[in-house]
Amino acid sequence: MFKPLVLYIGLRYTRAKRRTQFISFITLTSVLGIALGVTALIAVLSVMNGFEAELRERILGMTSHATVTGKFGQLEDWPALDKKLNGYPHVLGAAPFITGQVMINADRRVSGTMLNGIEPTVEPRVSEVANKMTSGKLTDLVAGQYGIALGQELANYLGVMTGDKITVISPQINSTPAGIVPRMRRFTVVGIFKVGMYEYDRNMALIHIDDAAKLFRMDNAVSGLRIKLDDLFNAPQITRKMATALYDEYQVSDWTLAHDNFFKAVQTEKRVMFIILLLIVAVAAFNIVSTLVMVVTDKRGDIAILKTQGLTSGSVMGIFMVLGCIIGVVGTLLGTLGGVLLALNIETIVPAIEKLFNVQFMAADVYYISELPSKLVWTDVYAIAGMAFFLSLLATLYPAWQASRINPAEVLRYE
């Protein structure tokens, strides 16, 4: 079917003569349609891949891969358990924590927040918060000095900065001669961190674990141990084995219990977007049908003459398949190049557009992430290019088949 003569004629039909300028215009729109569809599909999937990767990094950079707590929400013998877990397979590190909800007051501003008591020297084993400090250091949280580190958005809302005093109000109560009053403690802001996720930057504060034990009356107990694993995707299997090894004396959970549905939703959205944008590519690809039908109609005389010269129906079909494939290949290559360039530079292009038009596409208080990340996955690029070419090839079959069925005697009867 694809002999040198067939390839030559098919390539020749891609060059327009004066009387076929309209057909060439339709061909150009088909190429541009495929290119734009492929570009959009690569760019959107890259953004969704980047969004998912950035969320996973930021969420799991602040939350633990796994958590071990006591049956009643407290761990009394946590030092021995900590030593045991640090030697457990797949465990990279463990750190104690105390957590509770409090109210924070600064001047006339009040905000509810999650207060975490941590050990600053071992916290880097399980989280990245030490690398997210924009003011002060995590080690500035010293036991007995009642220092506190606030998220950037929380600090902005309260109107405080490093060195300012705030009041932390615990839901636990004190009985005094004046009646029952909530427990309160003055803290000094010693640091501010910025994770880049509004959920953490607005609703989290950190203090030393000894100060948290006094505030929440935990004595020598902690809320639990946070664990970092060598393979976060294998966390459910590791935690199940860990629970068995601990004889079910403790409650062991992993990050998938809290965030798995969210990441599954992102994956579902990614698949839906792929299908929707692939339909755009399909519409552009099937424009090739109308283009080739017009070419076949215009070249009926040429086809008839070629058939009388001995060209087979299969060869005629091959000519128009070559023409359709060229349209598909050119459109796919242009779209792939444009999509890759856009995906690689989208983190530069979007801020430039926002600055130029003075708009913000992703507000921090609405979306989890205020920047538009991008992660180019080459397997996605290959799949998109392959699908675009396959749809283009599929669109050539019917017009090529119609061309192969032309009867030379009927066409040349009035020539």
C-alpha positions in Angstrom: 0.0 0.0 0.0 2.7 2.5 0.9 5.0 2.2 -2.1 7.3 5.1 -3.1 4.8 6.2 -5.7 2.0 6.3 -3.1 4.1 8.3 -0.7 5.2 10.7 -3.5 1.6 11.4 -4.6 0.4 11.7 -1.0 3.1 14.2 -0.2 2.3 16.1 -3.4 -1.3 16.5 -2.5 -0.3 18.4 0.7 1.0 21.3 -1.5 -1.9 23.5 -2.7 -2.5 24.7 -6.2 -4.3 28.0 -6.8 -7.7 26.4 -7.2 -7.4 24.4 -4.0 -6.5 27.2 -1.6 -9.7 26.6 0.4 -8.8 23.0 0.9 -5.4 24.0 2.1 -7.0 26.4 4.6 -9.1 23.6 6.0 -6.0 21.4 6.2 -4.2 24.1 8.2 -7.1 24.5 10.6 -7.0 20.7 11.2 -3.3 20.8 11.9 -3.7 23.8 14.3 -6.7 22.2 16.0 -4.7 19.0 16.8 -1.7 21.1 17.9 -3.8 23.3 20.3 -5.6 20.2 21.7 -2.4 18.4 22.4 -0.8 21.5 23.8 -3.7 22.1 26.2 -3.8 18.4 27.2 -0.1 18.3 28.1 -0.2 21.6 29.9 -3.3 20.8 32.0 -2.0 17.3 33.0 1.4 18.7 33.9 -0.3 21.3 36.1 -2.4 18.6 37.8 0.6 16.4 38.3 2.5 19.4 39.8 -0.5 20.2 42.0 -0.8 16.7 43.3 3.0 16.4 43.9 3.1 19.8 45.6 0.1 19.0 47.9 1.6 15.6 48.8 5.0 17.2 49.6 3.5 20.0 51.7 0.9 17.9 53.5 3.3 15.1 54.3 6.0 17.6 55.1 3.9 18.8 58.1 2.0 15.7 59.0 3.5 12.3 59.8 3.5 9.3 57.5 2.3 7.3 60.5 1.2 8.0 64.1 1.2 5.8 67.2 -1.1 6.8 70.1 -2.3 5.2 73.3 -5.7 3.6 73.7 -7.0 6.6 75.5 -5.2 9.3 73.6 -2.1 9.4 75.7 1.3 7.6 75.8 2.8 7.2 79.2 5.8 4.9 78.3 6.7 6.8 75.1 10.5 6.9 75.6 10.7 3.1 75.5 8.3 2.9 72.5 10.3 5.6 70.7 13.5 3.6 71.1 11.8 0.5 69.8 10.2 2.3 66.8 13.5 3.9 65.8 14.9 0.4 65.3 11.9 -0.9 63.4 12.3 -1.7 59.6 11.3 1.1 57.2 11.2 3.7 60.0 13.4 6.7 59.3 12.6 8.5 62.5 10.1 9.1 65.3 9.3 12.2 67.4 6.8 12.8 70.3 4.1 15.4 70.1 1.3 16.8 72.2 -1.6 18.4 70.4 -4.7 20.3 71.4 -7.1 23.1 70.3 -6.7 26.5 71.8 -7.7 30.1 71.4 -4.9 32.7 70.8 -5.5 36.3 71.7 -3.4 39.2 70.6 -4.6 42.7 71.5 -8.2 42.6 70.2 -7.8 39.8 67.8 -8.8 36.2 68.7 -8.3 33.0 66.7 -8.9 29.3 67.3 -5.9 27.2 66.2 -4.3 23.8 66.6 -1.4 23.9 69.1 1.3 21.3 68.7 3.9 20.6 71.4 7.1 19.3 69.8 10.7 18.5 70.7 12.6 21.0 68.4 15.8 18.9 68.3 14.0 15.7 67.0 11.2 17.3 65.1 13.3 17.5 61.8 13.2 13.7 61.8 9.5 13.6 60.9 8.7 17.1 59.4 10.1 19.9 57.3 8.9 22.7 59.5 12.5 23.6 60.6 13.2 24.5 56.9 10.1 26.6 56.6 10.9 29.2 59.2 10.8 32.7 57.8 11.6 34.3 61.1 13.5 32.9 64.1 14.5 29.2 64.4 12.7 26.1 65.6 15.4 25.6 68.3 14.3 29.0 69.8 11.5 27.0 71.4 13.1 26.4 74.8 11.4 24.5 77.6 10.2 26.8 80.4 10.5 30.0 78.4 7.1 29.7 76.8 8.0 30.6 73.3 5.7 30.0 70.4 6.1 29.7 66.6 3.1 30.8 64.5 2.1 30.2 60.9 2.6 33.2 58.6 -1.1 33.7 57.9 -2.0 33.3 61.6 0.6 35.9 62.6 -0.7 38.3 59.9 -4.2 37.9 61.2 -3.2 38.5 64.8 -0.9 41.4 63.7 2.1 40.1 65.6 5.7 39.5 64.8 8.8 37.9 66.5 9.2 39.3 70.0 5.5 40.1 70.6 3.4 38.7 73.4 0.2 36.7 72.9 -2.2 34.8 75.2 -3.0 31.1 74.7 -6.3 30.1 76.2 -6.8 26.3 76.8 -10.2 24.7 77.0 -9.2 23.2 80.3 -10.4 25.1 83.4 -9.0 26.3 86.7 -11.1 26.6 89.9 -10.4 29.8 91.7 -12.1 31.8 94.5 -13.6 33.9 91.7 -15.1 30.9 90.0 -14.2 28.6 87.2 -12.0 30.2 84.6 -10.1 28.8 81.5 -6.4 28.1 81.7 -4.4 30.9 80.2 -0.7 31.4 79.6 1.3 34.3 78.1 3.7 33.2 75.3 6.3 35.1 73.4 6.4 34.8 69.6 9.9 33.4 68.8 9.4 32.3 65.2 7.1 32.4 62.2 6.9 29.6 59.6 5.4 29.5 56.1 4.6 26.1 54.7 2.8 27.5 51.6 -0.5 25.8 52.5 -3.1 28.1 53.9 -4.5 25.3 56.1 -1.3 25.1 58.0 -0.1 28.7 57.8 -3.4 29.9 59.2 -4.4 27.3 61.7 -1.2 25.9 63.3 1.1 27.0 66.1 4.1 25.2 67.7 5.5 25.3 71.3 8.0 23.2 73.2 6.6 19.8 74.3 7.4 20.5 77.9 5.4 23.7 77.8 2.5 21.9 76.1 2.6 19.2 78.8 2.1 21.9 81.5 -0.5 23.8 79.5 -2.6 20.6 78.9 -1.7 18.9 82.2 -0.1 15.9 80.5 2.6 15.4 83.2 5.1 13.0 81.6 2.7 11.7 78.9 2.5 12.7 75.3 -0.3 12.5 72.7 1.6 10.1 70.6 4.6 9.5 68.4 4.9 10.8 64.8 6.8 8.4 62.4 8.5 9.0 59.1 8.7 6.0 56.8 11.1 5.2 53.9 8.2 4.6 51.6 5.1 6.7 52.2 3.1 4.8 49.5 3.6 1.6 51.4 2.4 3.1 54.7 -0.8 1.0 55.1 1.1 -2.3 54.8 3.9 -1.1 57.2 1.5 0.2 59.8 -0.5 -3.0 59.8 2.7 -5.0 60.5 3.7 -2.5 63.1 0.4 -2.8 64.9 0.8 -6.6 65.0 4.4 -6.2 66.3 3.1 -4.0 69.1 0.5 -6.6 70.1 -2.3 -4.1 69.4 -1.4 -2.3 72.7 -1.4 1.0 70.8 -3.4 2.7 68.0 -1.4 2.9 64.8 -2.7 5.0 61.9 -1.1 6.2 58.7 -1.5 9.3 56.4 -3.9 7.6 54.0 -6.6 7.4 56.6 -6.7 11.2 56.7 -5.8 12.2 53.2 -6.3 9.2 50.9 -9.8 10.3 49.8 -8.4 13.7 48.9 -5.6 12.3 46.7 -8.1 9.8 45.1 -10.3 12.8 44.2 -7.3 14.5 42.6 -6.6 11.4 40.6 -10.2 11.1 39.5 -10.3 14.8 38.4 -7.1 14.2 36.5 -8.7 11.3 34.6 -11.8 13.3 33.8 -9.8 16.3 32.6 -7.8 13.9 30.4 -11.0 12.5 28.8 -12.5 16.0 28.3 -9.4 17.5 26.7 -8.9 14.3 24.6 -12.3 15.0 23.1 -11.0 18.3 21.9 -8.2 16.5 20.2 -10.7 14.1 18.8 -12.8 16.9 17.3 -9.7 18.4 15.7 -8.6 15.0 14.4 -11.9 14.3 12.8 -11.7 17.6 11.0 -9.3 15.6 8.9 -12.4 13.6 7.6 -13.9 16.7 6.0 -10.6 17.8 4.7 -9.9 14.4 3.0 -13.5 14.2 1.7 -13.0 17.5 -0.1 -9.6 16.4 -1.4 -11.1 13.1 -2.7 -13.9 15.1 -4.4 -11.4 17.4 -6.0 -9.1 14.6 -7.1 -11.7 12.2 -8.6 -10.3 12.7 -12.1 -6.7 12.1 -10.9 -7.8 9.0 -9.1 -9.6 7.6 -12.1 -6.6 8.2 -14.4 -4.2 6.6 -11.9 -6.5 3.6 -11.7 -6.5 3.2 -15.5 -2.7 3.3 -15.3 -2.8 0.2 -13.0 -2.9 1.8 -9.6 -4.7 -0.6 -7.2 -7.5 0.4 -4.9 -5.2 -0.3 -1.9 -2.6 2.1 -3.3 -5.3 4.8 -3.8 -6.4 4.2 -0.2 -2.7 4.5 0.9 -2.3 7.9 -0.9 -5.1 9.5 1.2 -3.9 7.8 4.4 -0.5 9.3 3.8 -2.1 12.7 3.4 -4.1 12.3 6.6 -1.2 10.9 8.6 1.0 13.9 7.6 -1.7 16.3 8.9 -1.8 14.3 12.1 1.9 14.0 12.5 2.6 17.7 11.9 -0.3 18.7 14.3 0.9 16.2 17.0 4.5 17.3 16.8 3.7 21.0 17.0 1.3 20.4 19.9 3.8 18.2 21.7 6.5 20.9 21.3 4.2 23.6 22.4 2.8 21.6 25.3 6.3 20.7 26.6 7.5 24.3 26.4 4.4 25.6 28.1 4.5 22.9 30.9 8.2 23.7 31.6 7.7 27.4 31.8 4.2 27.7 33.2 5.5 28.7 36.6 7.1 31.7 35.0 4.3 32.5 32.5 1.4 32.6 35.0 3.0 35.0 37.5 3.9 37.3 34.5 0.3 37.3 33.4 -0.9 37.9 36.9 1.4 40.9 37.2 0.6 42.3 33.8 -3.2 42.2 34.4 -3.1 42.7 38.2 -5.1 39.5 38.9 -4.6 36.4 41.0 -5.7 33.1 39.6 -5.4 31.1 42.8 -6.2 33.0 46.1 -4.4 31.5 49.1 -7.5 31.6 51.3 -9.6 29.6 48.7 -7.1 27.1 47.2 -4.7 24.8 49.1 -1.8 26.3 47.0 -1.5 29.9 45.8 1.1 29.2 43.1 0.5 27.2 39.9 2.9 24.2 40.0 3.8 22.1 37.0 5.4 18.7 36.7 6.0 17.3 33.3 5.7 13.5 33.2 7.1 12.1 29.9 4.9 9.0 30.0 1.9 11.3 29.8 3.4 13.2 26.9 4.0 9.9 25.0 0.5 8.7 25.7 -1.1 12.0 24.5 1.0 12.1 21.4 0.2 8.5 20.6 -3.5 9.0 21.1 -3.5 12.1 18.9 -1.8 10.3 16.1 -4.1 7.3 16.5 -7.2 9.5 16.2 -5.7 11.2 13.2 -5.0 7.8 11.5 -8.5 6.6 12.4 -10.0 9.8 10.8 -8.3 9.0 7.5 -9.9 5.5 7.0 -13.3 6.4 5.8 -12.3 9.1 3.2 -9.4 6.8 2.0 -11.8 3.9 1.6 -14.3 6.1 -0.4 -11.4 7.1 -2.7 -10.5 3.5 -3.3 -14.1 2.7 -4.4 -14.1 5.3 -7.2 -15.0 3.7 -10.6 -12.8 5.2 -13.3 -15.4 4.5 -16.0 -18.1 6.6 -14.3 -15.7 9.5 -13.6 -14.1 9.6 -17.1 -17.4 9.1 -19.0 -17.8 12.8 -19.6 -14.2 13.8 -19.7 
